Amino acid sequence: ISDTDKRVFEEQYRDLTYLTWNSRGIDGPVDDLSLVLSYQAQHQLTRTTSYPKDRFQDDTDDVGTVGFTGTLRSELGERQALTYGLEYYQDRFDSRREQTTISPGAAVDKTGTYRDGATYSTVAVFAQDEVEIADSISLVPGIRWSQFQIDAPEGWDAAGLGSFPATGGVKVGIVDTGIDAAHEDLSGKVVDCASTTP
């Protein structure tokens, strides 16, 4: 998009559906339990017009997100409670791009912003310990571990990578002002360097 192009958000909506189940005062090591299952559908159409206004481009992105959260709470005394649990979310993308020239009105389908069928997943576990020090003062230390995964097979196929990660890693091209090829992080890992400076 150049400086003379104008981006307009034509439409955007999100639909969220979720199911929650809560249980309080459970006998045993867990006092409270909360389970949440959710689905969110997000749709966004972005129209970009050029100047002079002889063409426009529509980018449509649809994202479906499935989520699950399980949270447990254990009372460890009158002034202390441990809250812990896990989360899982997965986004699935469907993306389209259409470029239209107003005269003669021809439309061309292009690859969208995201590859169709690509997914982005995250799983996390968490814990926090809430200790009431005084009537209006609490100490709440916590810890969280998360892992993320991107699965975009159509994008990898288009790049000639096949299944990812490819054996031996993926070659990356970098435009930079210069590197120290003898640096310990780069030594033996740089295939070639080229200069565009005359």
N, C-alpha and C positions, 0 to 999 in steps of 0.2 A: 504494500500500500504506500503510495507516494504522498508527499505533502499536500498535493492538490486533491487527493481522494477524501471522501467524507464517509465515516462509518456511522450507521444508524442501526440501533437495536429495534428491529421490527416487532418481535414478539418473544416472550419468555414466560414460561410457567413451570411450576413444580407441584406435583401431587405427592403427598406423603400419607402412607397407610402404616399403622403399627398396631401390634397386639402386645399388651402388657399383662403379666401375671405377677402378683405380689403375695408373699406370705410373711406374716409378722408373728413374733412370739413363738417361734418353733422351739420345741424342747430338744436339747442337744448342743453340740459345739457351735452350730449356726443358729443365730437368733432371728435373722431376717433374710429373705431371699427375693430377688427381683429378676425377672426374665423379660426381655424386650426383643421382639422380632419385628423388623421394619422393611418397607420397600418404598423407595422414592423414585419417581419418574420425572426427569428434567428435560425440557425442550427449549431450545434457543435458536432463533433465526436471526442472523446478522446480515444486513444488506449494506454493501459498500458501493457507492456511486463514484464515478470518476469525473474529473473536470477537464475539458467540457463534458457535459453529461451525455456521452455517446455510448456508455456501457455501464453495466452494474453486475455485481457478483453477490449471490446468495450463499451463505454458509449455514447449513442446518446441522445442529448437533443434538442428538438424543442420548441421554445417559440414564441407565437404570441401575439403581444401587440397592443391593440386598444387605441387610445388617442384622447382627445379633449381639446382644449384650447380656451378660449374666453377672449380677452383683450380689455378693454375700456380705453379711455384717455379723460380727461376733462381739458380744459384750465381754470384756476382759476384767471388769470390775465396775464400781460405781462411777469412776471418772475416766475410764479408758474403753475404746472400741476400735476394733480392726475391721476395715472395709477392704474387700478384695474381689477380684473377678477377672473376666476376660471379655474381649470384643473381637468381632470379625465383620469386615465390610468388604464388598466387592462391587466395583463399578464396571459396567459393560457399555461400550461405546458403539454408536451408529452415526456416521458422519457423512454429509453430502455437500458438494460444492457445484454450483451452476453459474456459468458466466454467460451473460447475454449482451449482445451488441444491439442497441436500439434500432439502428438501421443497418441491415435489413431485418432485424428481429431474430437472428439466429441464436439458439441457446446451445451451449456445449457443457456436457457433464464432465466434471473433474473429480479427482480424489479429494475427499474432505479433509478437515483439519486433523482428524484422528482416523486410523485404520478401522474399518468395520470389524466388529467382533473382538477388538482389543479389550483386555480387562486389566484393571488395577485393583489389587487385593491388599488388605492390611489385616494383620492379626496382632493383638496386644494382650498382655496380662498386666495387672496393676494391683497395688496394695498401698493402703495408707493407714497410719496408726494415729488416732485422735486421742490426745491426752488432755483432760481438763485440768489446768494448773490452778486456776481460781475461778470464781463464778463467771467472770466475763473474759477470761483468758484461756485459750487452748493452744496447744502445740500439735501441729499436724504434719509430721514427716511422711513422705510417700516415695514410691518407686514405680517406674513403668518401663516395660520392655515391649518394643514394637518391631515387627518385620513387615517389609513391603515387597510386593512382587508385581512386575509388569509382564503381561503376556500379550504380545502383538505379532502373531505368526504371519499375517498378511504383510506387515511392514518388513519383517525379517526376510520373507520370500522376495519382496520387491527389491530389497537391497542385496539379494543374492547370498544371504546368510544361512538359509535353510533353518534347521532347528537352532534355537539360541540357548545358551551361548555356544558359539562355534568353537571347535577344537582349536586351541592355540590362541584364543581370544579374538577380538575384533579390531581391525585396523581403523585408526582414527586419523583424519587429516586435521591439522591445526595451523591456523594463520596467526603468526606471532611476530613480535619485533626481533626475536632472537632467543636462543637458548644456550645453556652451557651443557654441551653434549657429554662432558666428563662428569657432570653432577651424578651423585650416587643413585638418585631416583630415576635418571634417564639413561645411565650407562648401559649399553647393550640392548636398549629397547627402541632406539630411534633407527628407523629403516633408512631414511634419506632426508636430506635437507636441500632446499632450493632457495635461491635469492632472486628477488625481482628488482634489486637495486642495481642500476647500471654502473 
